């Protein structure tokens, strides 16, 4: 079963990602006036990168990596 996840980047563009095309996810923790936040970089197998703050989308991608 293929897992397609919807995620938007920092410019509000929407991507529909097949989790099989994700090479890795990198998290950067930011400490600002709004408290602790995270920004993620999704690297795809075709060399593209997506920068996002969508935590639920990242969690969906990561959970799709786990074998059931």
C-alpha positions, -999 to +999 in steps of 0.1 A: +000+000+000+014+034-010+014+062+015+007+097+001+011+125+025+000+162+020+025+188+033+029+225+027+062+243+026+072+277+040+057+295+010+023+277+014+029+255-017+012+221-012+030+189-020+016+154-022+045+131-012+048+094-017+067+085+015+088+060-006+104+091-023+117+106+010+155+101+015+157+116+049+142+143+072+163+168+092+149+187+121+162+221+132+151+234+166+146+271+169+144+291+202+126+323+196+103+348+212+074+324+206+091+296+225+107+264+211+097+256+175+110+232+149+117+235+111+121+203+091+139+197+058+125+168+037+150+155+012+136+136-017+153+109-037+152+132-068+174+158-050+146+183-042+141+196-007+111+209+011+113+231+041+083+230+064+070+236+099+041+211+095+047+188+125+017+166+118+029+160+082+064+151+093+050+127+119+029+111+092+059+106+070+080+092+099+052+068+110+050+055+074+086+044+076+078+020+104+070-015+092+037-029+103 
